[in-house]
Amino acid sequence: MGPLNVRNRARLAAVPDAAWPLDGPLDLIRTLMPLVRGQGDRTIRIAGGTVWLSLRTPHGPAALSLRVAADRLVAQAWGPGADDAVERAPRLAGIGRTWAGAVPLTADAHPLVGQLARRYPGVRIARTEAVMDALVPAILEQKVTGTEARRAWHGLVRQHGEAAPGPAELGLRLTPPASVLAALPYHAYHPFGVEMRRAQTVRRVASRAASFEAIVGVSLADARQRLLVVPGVGAWTAAEVGVRALGDEDAVSVGDFHLSHLVGWALAHEARADDARMLELLEPYAGHRALVIRLLELGAPAPARRGPRLSPRGIEGI
């Protein structure tokens, strides 16, 4: 597909449909659902079997639609970055990577994993290649409730993002530019419930956005190391970026408030597993642990809650 001409750069002018044959089952909706940051996330919309999402690309902003039709992935895009978005589409949807029904299961695999793989065979791990769009929300999710994290992300997108290209009725918005996030003083994050620590981490990574976006071109191991050297970015945050932006099928979010308990209950009927136990239980699926975790999130029974839940707080309590 050649470069966009001036007329095609108009907001409502779309790049013609592009399509790729599927290499196996693809459950597009369940594959891309982890990209949704709660109800009200205006950077992505899922309806009627089609996913629309906004992207920032090296050639400018874009809106991308994806759907499956007649055993093909079909994409259409709008905006200056439309060609980039369409070129990225098959990788974003997980084409060329493992689908759940093809996860190799050894003799010591849990029967539940096989059952879920048969129930959701087309689930894959997405690869957005939009590192900052995964890194900033992950920082906002550190040590707070999901409600608090979503409030912060939705507020930043609403206040400092911009309307995405494409049909206005979709209501899509672009994520805030890194230059804007870096320039905001830390107290400008307070109205969104973000205290100084997380605000300063967002500002720090936003000031180096180009170097972070470049990790899509290195190995997963090197990408992880580049993330981990940044103050305020730990193993949990690096895994969250890996599983969304980099298509890491083996990422495990160690340190998650709920994940180890889910895995422990599903695979060993242990209600209060720690991270070490979670990693032990996931060892038979090395190489595909993120995909197995996704299956457990979709269909495994959740452990009974014991003790108080983490409650939302004001920033003065963080």
Buried (B, 14 or more C-beta within 10 A) or exposed (E): EEEBEEEBBEBEBBBEBBBBEBBBBBBBBBBBBBBBBEEEBBBBBBEEEBBBBBBBBEBBBBBBBBBBEEEBBBBBBBBBBBBBBBBBBBBBBBBEBBBBBBBEBEEEBBEBBBEBBEEBBBBBBBBBBBBBBBBBBBBBBBBBBBEBBBBBBBBBBEEBBEBBBBBEEBEBBBBBBBEBBBEBEBEBBBEBBBBEBBBBBBBBBBBEBEEBBEBBEEEBEEBBEBBEEBEBBBBBBBBBBBBBBBBBBBBBBBBBBBBBBBBBBBBBEBEEBEBEBBBBBBEBBEEBBBBBBBBBBBBBEEBEEEEEEEEEEEBEEB
